[in-house]
Amino acid sequence: MATDEPSEADSPLDDVMADIRRELVRRVATADRDEHRDIYDALEHE
């Protein structure tokens, strides 16, 4: 059965790919927040 834990040390490429994934998630979250700013503001002021 496959696990999410690496069996050996991450390679430099794995580290770079993880950084890229984190940056993409951050950018998508920021874009979503900006696109739906009115909803977030309304919820915040409820």
N, C-alpha and C positions, 0 to 999 in steps of 0.2 A: 504494500500500500504506500502511495506517495505521501510525503509530508511537506509542509512549507518550510521546515528547518533545513538549511543546507548541511550536507554531510561533510563538506570541506570548506575552507576559507573562501570568502567571496573574492572574485577576481576584480581588478580595477574596472573592467567593463561592467560587472554587476553593480559596482558602486556608482558608476556614472549613470547607468540605466535607472537605478533607484532615485538618484537626484533628479533625473529628467521626469520620472513619474510624479515625484513630489511637486515639482514645478508646474507640471500640467494640471494636476489636481488643484493647486493653488490658483492658477489662472482661470480655470473653469469656474471655481467657486466665486472668484472675484467678478467674473463676467456675469454669472447668474445673479449675484447680489446687486450689481449695478443695473442689470436689466429689470429686476423686480424690486427696485428700491422703494417704490410706493407701498408695496405689500409689507416689506420688512419694517418700514417706518410706521405703518398702521399697527402692526403687531407690537412694536416697541412701545407705542403710545396708548395701548389698550388698557 
